[in-house]
């Protein structure tokens, strides 16, 4: 910050300075009196590019909003987020391409659930397709339209929907009299709900059966949407001579997998009730056991924790698994193009076959594998306990493993992200953030300015996740405790190489699972955060609060001091803010002391403020606060609109000719 002296130490000398927002973010490693230009000693919930017009002038961060109103099963922690892109069967039309369908999938309390902005639909389960509800987090990877899961105990796979309607068929009952009833079984996600019709005549035509079904279903909801007459359409009949077909559409669009209808023909005479068969299964949203040609790694299905993999990624057309407690240096790769083939010793050896470090030609990784980064089809990076290794090329066709670093490791899980230019960012085992340029360049630290604030992270008790935000043009870092509690998260602004800390209005909003979602709509191209309370949220540039709750948004500017070669006592006689006229009113608080430390320590736990500025070109305030060193804390404790700072004008007057304190 600039020395505020007017060039003379005579009593009552006057100086004025204009202070801009610190676009270069926090710096806590410089000398206190020598704060580098464009940086600050403290800030919270702010961004270099404001939330009103995206200008480089600084302001409040976006607020958190629910991506959907619903809460996931049991209001438990979101353990994983992923998505799959499905190719539709329907042809394009004049209004849209109608080619892809992007399905978002979450895991909460071990239950795999498909969701969008309107609803949550638990996947139809086959086998024992529930993941561990006790795992602090679960990892997954998408390949060929399916999502593959591992949780340390077992392996599961989710199959998405292509949008096909389910069709079921009732064979002719051949009866000569009497009645029958039909029981409709609603799709998964509707608590096994059913609807039974009134008695239907043995020879009923399609229209009569349609009416009976619509009447029975009238009070039902499917995935939160009320049933409408005709959502199940009936064709064929009459029932005693011709098969009847039932097509499930309408409100069932999100989940086509209805249960099999049942028929009760106890009151029929001269014939049987007929049988129900599925002519066209409803496609998708199915969670099932991951069955493979040969056993998956470890001992899946065991009740002993971590006897199956906990790390999983997709690389070069292969699913790659690692993180086994019983084999921590090993990796296991499915055959290229076939995630269900883990046969490491097929009759004919090919470069496409499955491979593992235990029997492969390139061997295991010397250090314990904590993370895997699929950089490109040629490069797979292994983030280990205290080192980094790189696999280059196909391990079955001349591939090799090289050391990248012998001192830097990574935490367990997925503590990394990639930007559009191919740079990898990761949180290290030493408590720093590194950027690794593509193709073999050594990682370079980018978090020196905030190292003291990051290094205290306990990597055993905290989840470390990162994601690149294309809209914000920067890297997000979440440091969430596995036991719900306070947390500080971070945003790295790539355009100014700046770090800004965030806290959320409620500890339940802290995320364990995150993903960059790539939907068709603008609102679907966002970074989603799966929170402790079973909600999925995102930073919404139209929101000022975190789900309606206020959060403090402040920046501490300074220190300001006067004198040439020594520090003199001075008074802030005037302060005036120029903020965006369409923004929120702001407050300021003067922090002063005989040293920078004492001035900074004068900051109160809550931001009450010494004065208030209206939006735009505010009136000048006269705080008349004195000291050798001064900081100005600026921002809001509550807000209904975003704020952005153009400049803060400060007027100082020296109050003594005393030689003062030596400059530091």
PLY file of the C-alpha trace (Angstrom):
ply
format ascii 1.0
element vertex 664
property float x
property float y
property float z
element edge 663
property int vertex1
property int vertex2
end_header
0.00 0.00 0.00
1.29 3.53 -0.69
2.92 5.66 1.94
0.34 8.38 2.60
2.76 11.16 3.51
2.38 14.48 1.70
6.14 14.88 1.69
6.47 16.71 5.01
6.34 15.70 8.64
5.14 19.08 9.82
2.04 19.09 11.96
-1.30 18.85 10.18
0.23 18.00 6.75
-2.44 16.59 4.45
-2.33 13.65 1.99
-4.97 11.94 -0.12
-4.80 8.57 -1.76
-7.15 6.54 -3.92
-7.26 2.82 -3.20
-8.52 0.24 -5.68
-9.65 -3.31 -5.01
-6.67 -5.71 -4.59
-7.02 -7.61 -7.86
-4.00 -9.77 -6.98
-5.77 -11.21 -3.95
-4.43 -12.21 -0.56
-0.74 -12.12 0.28
0.20 -13.16 3.83
3.92 -13.81 3.30
5.25 -10.29 2.65
6.33 -7.91 5.42
3.28 -6.35 7.03
4.28 -2.78 6.21
5.44 -3.81 2.74
2.20 -5.29 1.45
2.76 -5.79 -2.31
0.75 -3.46 -4.56
-2.57 -4.91 -5.67
-2.77 -7.37 -2.75
-4.43 -7.40 0.65
-3.76 -8.98 4.01
-7.28 -10.32 4.34
-10.53 -10.71 2.42
-13.52 -13.02 2.40
-16.16 -13.96 -0.17
-15.01 -11.53 -2.85
-13.82 -11.76 -6.45
-11.49 -9.67 -8.60
-14.08 -9.52 -11.38
-17.32 -8.19 -9.98
-20.68 -9.93 -10.03
-22.53 -7.04 -11.68
-20.68 -6.45 -14.95
-17.69 -8.82 -14.74
-15.25 -5.91 -14.62
-11.81 -5.98 -13.01
-12.76 -3.77 -10.07
-13.64 -6.26 -7.33
-16.85 -7.13 -5.54
-18.94 -9.72 -3.75
-18.80 -13.35 -4.90
-21.88 -15.09 -6.36
-24.24 -16.70 -3.88
-25.08 -20.39 -3.62
-28.41 -21.60 -5.01
-30.09 -24.99 -5.06
-29.72 -26.66 -8.44
-32.97 -28.41 -7.60
-35.32 -27.98 -4.68
-35.45 -31.67 -3.78
-33.23 -33.32 -1.19
-31.53 -36.62 -1.92
-32.34 -39.82 -0.05
-32.30 -39.42 3.69
-30.92 -35.86 3.51
-27.50 -37.48 3.75
-24.19 -36.30 2.35
-23.81 -36.31 -1.41
-21.00 -38.83 -1.82
-20.51 -38.53 -5.57
-21.62 -36.53 -8.61
-21.20 -37.51 -12.24
-23.04 -37.37 -15.53
-23.40 -39.37 -18.71
-24.29 -38.32 -22.23
-26.77 -40.62 -23.93
-27.49 -40.68 -27.66
-31.22 -40.51 -28.28
-32.99 -43.03 -30.48
-35.44 -40.45 -31.82
-34.54 -38.62 -35.06
-33.85 -34.87 -35.10
-36.67 -32.47 -35.84
-36.99 -28.94 -37.15
-36.86 -27.41 -33.67
-33.82 -29.16 -32.21
-30.96 -31.53 -32.88
-32.48 -34.07 -30.48
-29.20 -35.98 -30.50
-27.86 -36.13 -26.96
-29.44 -36.42 -23.55
-27.25 -35.45 -20.59
-28.07 -37.33 -17.38
-26.81 -36.13 -14.00
-26.34 -38.83 -11.37
-25.64 -38.52 -7.64
-24.91 -40.95 -4.82
-26.32 -40.22 -1.37
-26.49 -42.73 1.49
-25.12 -45.24 -1.01
-28.15 -44.89 -3.31
-27.52 -44.07 -6.98
-30.02 -41.46 -8.16
-30.62 -39.66 -11.44
-31.64 -36.02 -11.19
-32.37 -32.81 -13.05
-33.62 -29.38 -11.98
-37.14 -30.75 -11.43
-36.81 -34.15 -9.79
-34.75 -36.95 -8.26
-35.31 -40.52 -9.40
-33.50 -43.35 -7.59
-32.12 -45.85 -10.07
-33.85 -49.18 -10.49
-31.66 -51.67 -8.67
-30.76 -55.12 -9.87
-28.64 -57.42 -7.76
-27.17 -55.68 -4.69
-26.66 -52.42 -6.48
-26.43 -50.16 -3.43
-23.11 -48.59 -2.57
-21.75 -48.01 0.93
-23.69 -45.46 2.95
-20.72 -45.20 5.33
-18.03 -44.21 2.83
-16.96 -40.61 3.36
-16.94 -40.24 -0.40
-17.38 -42.48 -3.43
-15.62 -42.24 -6.78
-16.98 -42.93 -10.24
-16.01 -42.59 -13.88
-18.01 -42.42 -17.09
-17.19 -44.49 -20.17
-19.34 -45.40 -23.18
-22.46 -43.88 -21.62
-22.20 -45.85 -18.38
-20.99 -44.73 -14.96
-18.76 -47.14 -13.04
-18.44 -46.94 -9.25
-16.11 -48.19 -6.55
-16.44 -47.55 -2.82
-13.77 -49.75 -1.22
-16.25 -52.59 -0.70
-17.74 -53.32 -4.09
-18.21 -52.20 -7.69
-21.43 -51.01 -9.37
-22.46 -49.64 -12.75
-25.23 -47.23 -13.75
-26.89 -47.44 -17.16
-28.58 -44.36 -18.55
-31.77 -43.88 -20.52
-32.18 -43.41 -24.26
-35.74 -42.22 -23.81
-37.56 -45.37 -24.93
-41.06 -45.88 -23.56
-41.70 -49.13 -21.77
-44.27 -51.41 -23.38
-45.87 -54.32 -21.53
-48.28 -56.84 -23.00
-51.16 -58.87 -21.49
-51.89 -62.07 -23.37
-55.50 -63.04 -24.21
-57.23 -64.61 -21.21
-59.45 -67.00 -23.29
-62.13 -66.59 -20.64
-65.86 -66.91 -21.26
-67.02 -64.71 -18.40
-66.18 -62.97 -15.16
-63.79 -60.13 -14.38
-60.13 -59.46 -13.69
-58.06 -56.67 -12.14
-54.73 -55.10 -13.06
-52.17 -53.70 -10.64
-49.82 -51.05 -12.01
-46.37 -51.01 -10.35
-44.89 -47.52 -10.39
-41.22 -47.03 -11.37
-38.40 -46.97 -8.81
-38.29 -43.78 -6.79
-41.97 -43.98 -5.90
-41.64 -46.14 -2.78
-42.89 -49.30 -4.48
-46.24 -47.63 -5.00
-48.99 -49.52 -6.85
-52.47 -48.85 -8.19
-55.11 -51.58 -8.62
-58.06 -51.18 -10.95
-61.65 -51.99 -10.24
-63.01 -55.19 -11.79
-62.66 -55.26 -15.60
-64.92 -57.37 -17.80
-63.26 -60.46 -19.28
-63.91 -59.19 -22.83
-63.15 -55.52 -22.26
-61.91 -53.47 -25.17
-58.87 -51.19 -24.95
-60.96 -48.09 -24.19
-62.62 -49.73 -21.17
-59.27 -50.93 -19.82
-57.84 -47.43 -20.42
-60.62 -45.90 -18.32
-60.05 -48.39 -15.49
-56.31 -47.67 -15.39
-56.80 -43.89 -15.54
-59.29 -44.09 -12.68
-56.96 -46.20 -10.53
-54.00 -43.91 -11.24
-55.88 -40.62 -10.83
-54.50 -39.88 -7.36
-50.97 -41.05 -8.09
-47.81 -39.07 -8.71
-44.88 -40.38 -10.73
-41.52 -38.90 -9.76
-43.33 -35.99 -8.16
-45.61 -35.26 -11.14
-49.33 -35.97 -11.00
-50.57 -38.69 -13.30
-52.63 -37.48 -16.26
-55.17 -39.60 -18.10
-53.45 -41.33 -20.98
-49.96 -41.33 -19.47
-50.36 -45.08 -19.74
-51.94 -45.80 -23.13
-53.81 -49.02 -23.87
-54.17 -50.67 -27.26
-55.36 -54.02 -28.62
-58.06 -56.26 -27.15
-60.71 -57.35 -26.60
-58.99 -58.97 -23.65
-60.38 -62.48 -24.09
-59.20 -62.94 -27.70
-56.43 -60.46 -28.46
-53.33 -59.34 -26.51
-53.53 -55.91 -24.91
-50.51 -53.59 -24.87
-49.68 -50.87 -22.35
-47.25 -48.05 -23.21
-45.80 -46.02 -20.33
-45.01 -42.43 -21.22
-46.03 -38.93 -20.10
-44.89 -38.27 -16.54
-42.69 -41.35 -16.62
-40.28 -39.69 -19.03
-37.44 -39.43 -16.51
-37.56 -43.08 -15.54
-38.96 -45.50 -18.11
-38.35 -48.59 -16.02
-41.75 -49.38 -14.55
-42.35 -52.47 -12.50
-44.09 -55.39 -14.20
-47.87 -55.05 -14.01
-49.71 -57.93 -12.33
-53.07 -59.45 -13.25
-55.58 -61.13 -10.92
-58.02 -63.43 -12.73
-59.56 -65.20 -9.73
-63.05 -64.09 -10.85
-62.67 -65.19 -14.47
-64.54 -68.25 -15.75
-63.65 -70.55 -18.57
-60.08 -69.32 -18.92
-56.90 -68.10 -17.24
-55.91 -64.55 -16.35
-53.32 -64.24 -19.11
-49.70 -63.32 -18.56
-47.87 -59.99 -18.49
-44.62 -59.66 -20.42
-42.35 -56.75 -21.19
-42.29 -56.23 -24.94
-40.00 -53.17 -24.85
-38.13 -52.54 -21.59
-38.00 -48.92 -20.55
-34.42 -47.88 -21.11
-32.13 -46.57 -18.43
-31.56 -45.33 -14.89
-30.58 -48.82 -13.79
-28.01 -49.54 -11.07
-26.61 -53.02 -11.20
-23.70 -55.14 -10.05
-20.69 -54.66 -12.29
-20.17 -58.09 -13.78
-16.98 -58.75 -15.70
-15.28 -61.44 -17.75
-12.81 -62.06 -14.93
-12.87 -60.90 -11.29
-12.62 -57.20 -10.51
-9.64 -56.11 -8.37
-9.53 -57.10 -4.72
-12.28 -58.93 -2.92
-15.50 -57.15 -3.93
-18.55 -57.92 -1.84
-16.53 -58.44 1.32
-17.59 -56.71 4.50
-13.98 -55.76 5.18
-13.38 -52.11 4.30
-11.11 -51.24 1.39
-10.80 -54.76 0.02
-12.01 -53.37 -3.30
-10.72 -50.31 -5.15
-11.49 -46.76 -4.04
-9.94 -44.91 -6.98
-11.37 -45.09 -10.49
-10.78 -43.12 -13.69
-11.20 -43.52 -17.46
-8.06 -43.37 -19.57
-7.43 -44.21 -23.21
-10.71 -46.10 -23.55
-10.03 -48.13 -20.40
-11.48 -48.10 -16.89
-8.57 -47.88 -14.44
-8.94 -48.92 -10.80
-6.55 -48.43 -7.88
-6.57 -47.62 -4.17
-6.74 -51.16 -2.79
-5.71 -51.39 0.84
-4.21 -54.81 0.21
-2.34 -53.75 -2.95
-1.76 -49.98 -2.72
1.01 -49.75 -5.35
-0.98 -51.49 -8.05
-3.35 -50.36 -10.79
-5.83 -52.45 -12.76
-6.85 -51.55 -16.31
-9.78 -53.06 -18.19
-9.33 -54.01 -21.81
-9.36 -51.05 -24.14
-12.91 -50.49 -25.33
-14.39 -53.10 -22.96
-14.81 -52.04 -19.32
-16.21 -55.50 -18.49
-13.00 -57.32 -19.43
-10.35 -57.62 -16.70
-8.72 -60.75 -18.08
-4.98 -60.10 -17.71
-3.97 -63.40 -19.33
-6.19 -64.04 -22.36
-5.43 -66.87 -24.78
-4.08 -64.36 -27.28
-1.96 -61.48 -26.01
-2.83 -58.13 -27.63
-2.09 -54.50 -26.95
-5.79 -53.95 -26.23
-6.08 -56.51 -23.43
-6.54 -55.80 -19.73
-3.36 -55.09 -17.79
-2.26 -54.71 -14.19
1.01 -53.58 -12.68
1.24 -56.87 -10.82
1.70 -58.93 -13.99
2.28 -56.26 -16.63
5.46 -55.39 -18.43
5.85 -51.92 -16.84
5.34 -53.02 -13.22
3.78 -51.39 -10.17
4.20 -47.81 -8.99
7.00 -47.57 -6.36
4.96 -45.27 -4.07
1.41 -45.69 -2.69
-1.12 -44.50 -5.26
-3.42 -41.78 -3.87
-4.83 -40.31 -7.07
-4.85 -40.83 -10.84
-5.02 -38.06 -13.43
-5.95 -39.13 -16.98
-4.17 -36.29 -18.73
-4.46 -37.52 -22.33
-4.69 -40.79 -24.26
-0.91 -41.06 -23.96
-0.34 -39.88 -20.39
-1.72 -41.14 -17.07
-0.38 -39.38 -13.98
-0.19 -41.16 -10.62
-0.31 -38.84 -7.61
1.30 -40.82 -4.82
1.88 -40.41 -1.11
5.06 -38.34 -1.52
5.87 -38.53 -5.23
4.40 -38.29 -8.72
4.80 -40.78 -11.56
3.72 -40.66 -15.17
2.73 -43.54 -17.42
3.40 -42.72 -21.06
1.95 -44.84 -23.82
0.06 -48.11 -23.82
1.46 -50.39 -21.06
0.92 -53.37 -23.38
2.74 -51.74 -26.29
5.97 -50.02 -25.31
4.55 -47.89 -22.51
6.78 -46.77 -19.67
6.59 -45.25 -16.19
8.76 -42.23 -15.29
9.19 -40.24 -12.11
8.00 -36.63 -12.20
8.76 -35.66 -8.61
10.27 -37.41 -5.60
9.14 -34.77 -3.07
5.62 -33.73 -4.05
2.68 -36.08 -3.51
-1.11 -35.75 -3.52
-3.93 -36.41 -1.05
-6.21 -39.39 -1.55
-9.09 -39.04 -4.01
-9.42 -36.47 -6.76
-7.56 -33.33 -5.56
-7.00 -32.02 -9.09
-8.58 -30.40 -12.12
-7.62 -29.37 -15.65
-8.11 -26.07 -17.46
-9.07 -25.72 -21.15
-5.41 -25.30 -22.16
-4.46 -28.66 -20.67
-2.76 -27.44 -17.48
-3.27 -29.70 -14.48
-3.79 -28.10 -11.06
-3.46 -30.18 -7.90
-3.31 -29.80 -4.15
-0.12 -31.36 -2.90
0.73 -33.54 0.07
2.70 -30.54 1.40
-0.33 -28.23 1.50
0.29 -26.20 -1.65
-1.34 -25.87 -5.05
0.75 -26.68 -8.12
0.21 -26.17 -11.81
1.61 -28.80 -14.14
1.90 -27.77 -17.80
1.22 -30.46 -20.39
3.61 -33.12 -21.64
6.25 -33.68 -19.04
6.92 -30.21 -17.64
7.68 -30.09 -13.92
4.92 -28.85 -11.58
5.25 -25.25 -10.39
3.80 -23.90 -7.15
1.18 -21.14 -7.52
0.07 -20.76 -3.90
3.12 -19.16 -2.26
1.13 -16.05 -1.29
-1.32 -18.08 0.83
0.87 -21.02 1.85
0.53 -20.38 5.62
-3.25 -20.56 5.25
-3.25 -23.84 3.30
-0.51 -25.84 4.98
-2.55 -26.50 8.13
-5.05 -28.67 6.23
-5.35 -32.13 7.78
-5.40 -34.44 4.76
-6.71 -37.34 6.83
-9.81 -35.53 8.10
-10.58 -33.33 5.08
-11.85 -33.94 1.58
-9.79 -32.07 -1.01
-11.56 -31.43 -4.30
-10.80 -29.10 -7.20
-12.68 -28.10 -10.32
-12.06 -25.63 -13.13
-14.84 -23.07 -13.58
-14.98 -21.91 -17.20
-17.45 -19.12 -16.45
-15.34 -17.67 -13.61
-12.07 -18.41 -15.46
-10.39 -19.92 -12.48
-9.80 -22.90 -10.26
-11.95 -23.78 -7.26
-10.48 -25.58 -4.27
-12.71 -27.07 -1.56
-11.26 -28.19 1.78
-14.21 -29.84 3.52
-13.94 -31.67 6.86
-15.45 -35.16 6.83
-17.09 -34.27 10.14
-19.39 -31.36 9.38
-17.91 -28.09 10.60
-16.48 -24.75 9.52
-14.38 -24.73 6.37
-12.53 -22.26 4.20
-12.56 -22.86 0.47
-10.57 -21.02 -2.20
-10.84 -19.56 -5.68
-7.78 -18.93 -7.84
-8.36 -16.17 -10.39
-6.33 -17.07 -13.47
-6.50 -13.62 -15.04
-4.73 -11.92 -12.11
-3.01 -14.91 -10.45
-4.94 -14.20 -7.26
-6.28 -16.28 -4.37
-9.58 -15.45 -2.66
-11.03 -17.40 0.32
-14.70 -18.34 0.66
-16.84 -19.50 3.55
-20.47 -20.51 3.20
-23.42 -19.25 5.23
-24.06 -22.74 6.62
-21.59 -25.55 7.27
-24.11 -27.99 5.74
-23.39 -26.35 2.38
-19.76 -27.55 2.34
-19.29 -30.01 -0.54
-17.70 -33.44 -0.63
-18.61 -34.18 -4.26
-18.24 -31.70 -7.13
-18.45 -31.85 -10.91
-18.36 -29.58 -13.93
-21.71 -30.32 -15.55
-21.96 -30.00 -19.33
-25.65 -29.81 -20.18
-27.37 -28.17 -23.15
-28.85 -25.19 -21.31
-26.73 -22.32 -20.00
-27.89 -23.05 -16.44
-26.72 -26.64 -16.90
-23.15 -25.63 -17.77
-22.09 -25.04 -14.19
-19.95 -26.48 -11.42
-22.28 -28.50 -9.18
-21.53 -29.03 -5.49
-22.95 -31.99 -3.56
-23.36 -30.85 0.03
-23.55 -32.36 3.50
-27.32 -31.89 3.73
-28.27 -33.90 0.63
-28.64 -30.86 -1.63
-26.90 -30.08 -4.92
-25.96 -26.42 -5.27
-24.06 -24.10 -7.58
-22.63 -20.60 -7.46
-25.29 -18.49 -9.09
-24.22 -15.14 -10.54
-27.81 -13.97 -10.05
-27.80 -14.79 -6.31
-26.47 -12.54 -3.54
-27.08 -14.90 -0.61
-26.30 -18.54 0.10
-29.71 -20.16 -0.24
-31.30 -17.02 1.19
-28.76 -16.70 4.03
-26.47 -13.70 4.35
-22.71 -14.04 4.28
-20.03 -11.48 5.05
-18.18 -10.12 2.01
-15.22 -7.91 2.89
-11.75 -6.81 1.89
-9.18 -5.31 4.27
-7.12 -2.59 2.57
-3.78 -1.34 3.90
-1.69 -0.81 5.83
-1.61 2.97 5.46
1.11 4.96 7.19
2.81 8.31 6.79
6.31 9.75 7.03
9.52 9.74 5.02
11.95 7.17 6.43
9.95 6.97 9.63
6.32 6.56 10.58
4.29 9.42 12.01
0.94 9.35 13.70
-1.87 10.35 11.35
-5.61 10.75 11.33
-8.02 9.61 8.60
-10.02 12.80 8.21
-12.01 11.78 5.14
-13.21 8.62 3.43
-15.38 8.33 0.34
-16.36 5.32 -1.79
-17.10 5.12 -5.48
-19.03 1.92 -6.10
-21.35 0.68 -8.81
-24.50 2.85 -8.65
-26.67 -0.22 -9.22
-25.10 -2.12 -6.36
-25.67 -2.52 -2.65
-24.81 -0.02 0.06
-21.47 -0.81 1.73
-19.79 -0.24 5.09
-16.30 0.58 6.26
-14.40 -0.01 9.49
-11.14 1.68 10.50
-8.51 -0.56 12.13
-5.62 1.34 13.71
-2.65 0.64 15.97
0.93 1.48 16.77
2.11 -1.42 14.60
0.57 -3.21 11.61
0.00 -6.25 13.85
-1.91 -4.25 16.44
-3.95 -2.53 13.75
-4.88 -5.82 12.12
-5.68 -7.43 15.47
-8.18 -4.65 16.14
-10.55 -6.32 13.69
-13.77 -7.45 15.36
-15.24 -10.92 14.85
-18.38 -9.41 13.36
-18.45 -6.65 10.78
-20.50 -3.84 12.28
-18.80 -0.93 10.54
-17.90 2.63 11.50
-19.90 4.14 8.66
-22.03 3.38 5.61
-21.70 4.33 1.95
-24.64 4.57 -0.40
-24.20 2.97 -3.81
-22.51 5.11 -6.46
-20.50 8.24 -5.55
-21.09 8.35 -1.80
-21.00 11.30 0.53
-17.66 11.94 2.23
-17.42 10.66 5.79
-15.07 12.06 8.43
-14.04 9.27 10.80
-11.20 11.24 12.50
-9.54 8.01 13.58
-5.83 8.16 14.39
-2.85 5.84 14.67
0.58 5.02 13.26
-0.78 2.26 11.03
-4.27 1.94 9.58
-6.33 -0.59 7.66
-9.77 -0.06 6.16
-12.16 -3.02 6.12
-14.74 -2.55 3.37
-17.77 -4.55 2.22
-21.07 -5.89 3.49
-22.36 -8.13 6.27
-25.77 -8.40 4.64
-26.76 -7.55 1.09
-29.74 -7.60 -1.23
-27.71 -6.64 -4.29
-24.17 -7.21 -5.47
-21.54 -4.58 -4.83
-18.47 -3.54 -6.82
-15.73 -1.12 -5.78
-14.32 1.42 -8.23
-12.07 3.26 -5.76
-11.90 4.24 -2.11
-10.59 7.78 -1.49
-8.83 8.40 1.83
-7.60 11.71 3.26
-4.91 11.67 5.98
-3.46 14.36 8.22
-0.24 14.02 10.20
-0.74 15.11 13.80
2.82 15.48 15.10
6.33 16.52 14.16
7.62 13.84 16.48
10.36 11.76 14.73
7.91 8.91 15.01
8.58 5.24 14.63
11.13 3.90 12.24
9.63 2.50 9.06
9.62 -1.25 8.68
0 1
1 2
2 3
3 4
4 5
5 6
6 7
7 8
8 9
9 10
10 11
11 12
12 13
13 14
14 15
15 16
16 17
17 18
18 19
19 20
20 21
21 22
22 23
23 24
24 25
25 26
26 27
27 28
28 29
29 30
30 31
31 32
32 33
33 34
34 35
35 36
36 37
37 38
38 39
39 40
40 41
41 42
42 43
43 44
44 45
45 46
46 47
47 48
48 49
49 50
50 51
51 52
52 53
53 54
54 55
55 56
56 57
57 58
58 59
59 60
60 61
61 62
62 63
63 64
64 65
65 66
66 67
67 68
68 69
69 70
70 71
71 72
72 73
73 74
74 75
75 76
76 77
77 78
78 79
79 80
80 81
81 82
82 83
83 84
84 85
85 86
86 87
87 88
88 89
89 90
90 91
91 92
92 93
93 94
94 95
95 96
96 97
97 98
98 99
99 100
100 101
101 102
102 103
103 104
104 105
105 106
106 107
107 108
108 109
109 110
110 111
111 112
112 113
113 114
114 115
115 116
116 117
117 118
118 119
119 120
120 121
121 122
122 123
123 124
124 125
125 126
126 127
127 128
128 129
129 130
130 131
131 132
132 133
133 134
134 135
135 136
136 137
137 138
138 139
139 140
140 141
141 142
142 143
143 144
144 145
145 146
146 147
147 148
148 149
149 150
150 151
151 152
152 153
153 154
154 155
155 156
156 157
157 158
158 159
159 160
160 161
161 162
162 163
163 164
164 165
165 166
166 167
167 168
168 169
169 170
170 171
171 172
172 173
173 174
174 175
175 176
176 177
177 178
178 179
179 180
180 181
181 182
182 183
183 184
184 185
185 186
186 187
187 188
188 189
189 190
190 191
191 192
192 193
193 194
194 195
195 196
196 197
197 198
198 199
199 200
200 201
201 202
202 203
203 204
204 205
205 206
206 207
207 208
208 209
209 210
210 211
211 212
212 213
213 214
214 215
215 216
216 217
217 218
218 219
219 220
220 221
221 222
222 223
223 224
224 225
225 226
226 227
227 228
228 229
229 230
230 231
231 232
232 233
233 234
234 235
235 236
236 237
237 238
238 239
239 240
240 241
241 242
242 243
243 244
244 245
245 246
246 247
247 248
248 249
249 250
250 251
251 252
252 253
253 254
254 255
255 256
256 257
257 258
258 259
259 260
260 261
261 262
262 263
263 264
264 265
265 266
266 267
267 268
268 269
269 270
270 271
271 272
272 273
273 274
274 275
275 276
276 277
277 278
278 279
279 280
280 281
281 282
282 283
283 284
284 285
285 286
286 287
287 288
288 289
289 290
290 291
291 292
292 293
293 294
294 295
295 296
296 297
297 298
298 299
299 300
300 301
301 302
302 303
303 304
304 305
305 306
306 307
307 308
308 309
309 310
310 311
311 312
312 313
313 314
314 315
315 316
316 317
317 318
318 319
319 320
320 321
321 322
322 323
323 324
324 325
325 326
326 327
327 328
328 329
329 330
330 331
331 332
332 333
333 334
334 335
335 336
336 337
337 338
338 339
339 340
340 341
341 342
342 343
343 344
344 345
345 346
346 347
347 348
348 349
349 350
350 351
351 352
352 353
353 354
354 355
355 356
356 357
357 358
358 359
359 360
360 361
361 362
362 363
363 364
364 365
365 366
366 367
367 368
368 369
369 370
370 371
371 372
372 373
373 374
374 375
375 376
376 377
377 378
378 379
379 380
380 381
381 382
382 383
383 384
384 385
385 386
386 387
387 388
388 389
389 390
390 391
391 392
392 393
393 394
394 395
395 396
396 397
397 398
398 399
399 400
400 401
401 402
402 403
403 404
404 405
405 406
406 407
407 408
408 409
409 410
410 411
411 412
412 413
413 414
414 415
415 416
416 417
417 418
418 419
419 420
420 421
421 422
422 423
423 424
424 425
425 426
426 427
427 428
428 429
429 430
430 431
431 432
432 433
433 434
434 435
435 436
436 437
437 438
438 439
439 440
440 441
441 442
442 443
443 444
444 445
445 446
446 447
447 448
448 449
449 450
450 451
451 452
452 453
453 454
454 455
455 456
456 457
457 458
458 459
459 460
460 461
461 462
462 463
463 464
464 465
465 466
466 467
467 468
468 469
469 470
470 471
471 472
472 473
473 474
474 475
475 476
476 477
477 478
478 479
479 480
480 481
481 482
482 483
483 484
484 485
485 486
486 487
487 488
488 489
489 490
490 491
491 492
492 493
493 494
494 495
495 496
496 497
497 498
498 499
499 500
500 501
501 502
502 503
503 504
504 505
505 506
506 507
507 508
508 509
509 510
510 511
511 512
512 513
513 514
514 515
515 516
516 517
517 518
518 519
519 520
520 521
521 522
522 523
523 524
524 525
525 526
526 527
527 528
528 529
529 530
530 531
531 532
532 533
533 534
534 535
535 536
536 537
537 538
538 539
539 540
540 541
541 542
542 543
543 544
544 545
545 546
546 547
547 548
548 549
549 550
550 551
551 552
552 553
553 554
554 555
555 556
556 557
557 558
558 559
559 560
560 561
561 562
562 563
563 564
564 565
565 566
566 567
567 568
568 569
569 570
570 571
571 572
572 573
573 574
574 575
575 576
576 577
577 578
578 579
579 580
580 581
581 582
582 583
583 584
584 585
585 586
586 587
587 588
588 589
589 590
590 591
591 592
592 593
593 594
594 595
595 596
596 597
597 598
598 599
599 600
600 601
601 602
602 603
603 604
604 605
605 606
606 607
607 608
608 609
609 610
610 611
611 612
612 613
613 614
614 615
615 616
616 617
617 618
618 619
619 620
620 621
621 622
622 623
623 624
624 625
625 626
626 627
627 628
628 629
629 630
630 631
631 632
632 633
633 634
634 635
635 636
636 637
637 638
638 639
639 640
640 641
641 642
642 643
643 644
644 645
645 646
646 647
647 648
648 649
649 650
650 651
651 652
652 653
653 654
654 655
655 656
656 657
657 658
658 659
659 660
660 661
661 662
662 663
